[in-house]
Amino acid sequence: MGFYCKKKAPASKGAELKKKLDRVFSQYIRLRDMLPGTTLFRCISCNKVYPIGEADCGHYINRKHMSTRFSEVNCHAQCRQCNRFDEGNMSGYRLGLVRMYGETRVAYLEAQKYETRKYGDYEYEELIRHYKKEIARMLEERGEKITVLSKKIGVKI
């Protein structure tokens, strides 16, 4: 009985596009949630202020649910402590969402996770283009270069 290495099948174009959209969308969310005139953000869950370089793109509804994975209501800048070590601090996250959007909108978001959503390659490509444009627009409006946010996504600033 010999040992062998099983070759990993190459990732589909859709999987690569999803990974790229995850990166671009995350950058967009963190830039969107920066406090005006600063490079700081307020964590949606614990309400503390941190430098933008310490932000994660936190998801209230888990990323495995494609129906809300790229929802701008579902995703917000979140400190690494809350997102990675406090299991998302979901009770704090929900309170932050209710403050921002109201109970009805949060209840609707919670119901959306049960919907089935599949993206085609064209949809991924269009969303990537859209969010790259939004990032470039926001950076230009702010007159800032924030390399921690823009270096990996190919936005020319």
N, C-alpha and C positions, 0 to 999 in steps of 0.2 A: 504494500500500500504506500504509494508515494504522496508527497505533499505537492500541491500546486497552487499557484496564485491565480485566482479568478480575476479576469480583467473586468474592471468597472465599465459598464456601458456608458457611452458618452451622454452627457445631459442633453435633453431636447432643447431646441431653440426656445420653446416656451419657458422651460425651467431657467435658462440663462436670462431671458427677458424679465422674468419675475424677480430674480435676484437683483438685476440692475434697477428695476422699478423700486424695489425695496430700498436700495441705497439712495436713489434720487428723491423718493417720497420722504424718507427719513430726514434728508437734508432740508427739504422744503418745510416740513413740520417744525423743525428746530429753529429755522430762520423766521418762520411766521410767528413763533411764540417768543421771540426775543422782546425784551422790554424796550419800548421806543427810546431811541437815542443812546442805547447802551449795547454792550455785548453780554448782557446778563439775561437770565430767564427765571421765571417763577415756576417751580414744580407744581404740576396739576394736583398731585396727591398730598404733599406735605406743606405746600404753600411757601416754602423757603426759597430764597434767591441764590442762584449759583452762576458761575461763568458759563457761557454757552458751550465751551469745550467739554463740560461735564454733563451735558444733556444726552439722554437717550430719547428715541421716539417711542414713547410708551403707548401701548394699545390697551384700551379698557376691555374690549372683547378680544380674546386671544387671536393671534395672527392665523391660526389654523382655519378660522372661519373666513373664507374668501369674500363673502358678502360684505364684510366690514373691514377687511384688511387694509384697504386703501381709502377708507372713509375719513374725511377731515374732521368729522365730529368724534370719531372713535380714537383718534390719535392726537397726542399732545406731548410737548416737551416734559420729560420726567427726569428727576435726578436718578443717578445710578443706584443710590441706596434703596430708594423705593422700588425701582424697576427690577433690579437684579437680586437684591438681598431681602426685600420685604415682600416678595411675591407680587409685586405691582402695587402694593398698598391699595387694594381695590376699594376699601371703604372710603379712604381719602380721595381716591380718583373719582368715585361716584359723587361724592359731595362737591368736588370741583366741577364736574360736568353739570350737576343740577344748578350750581351757581351761574354757570355760563349759559346754559341752554334751557333750563327748566325741567321739571319732572316729566312732563309729557314727552318731550324730545328724547330724554334718556330712556324712558320706557320703550319708545319706538326703536331706538338703537338696540336695546337688549333683545327685542323681538326679531330684529333683522338677522341675527346670527343664525337663525334656523332656516334662512333662505339659501337656496343653492345658487352659486355664482361661479361661472367658468369664464376665464378670459382667453381670447384668441391672441395670436401673435400680433395682429394688427392693433388690437386694443392696448396691449402692453406698449407697443412702439409709440402709439399716440399719447398715452399717458406719460411716458418718459419724456417725449418732446414737450408736452404741456408743462410738466413740472420743472424741466430745465429752463424753459422760458420764464416761468414764474420766479424761479430762484434768481436768474439774471436780472429780472425787472426789480425785484426787491433789493438786491445788492446795489443796483444802480440808483434807486430811489434813496437809499441810505448813504450812498456815496462811500461805501465801505468795501474793504477787501477782508473777508473773513476766511482765511485759508483753512481753518479747521472744518469749515462747512463746504468749501468748494473744490478742494484739491482732488478728490476722488471721483467726481462726477463729470468732469469735462466741461464745466461752464466757464466760458471766457469772461473774465472780469477785468 
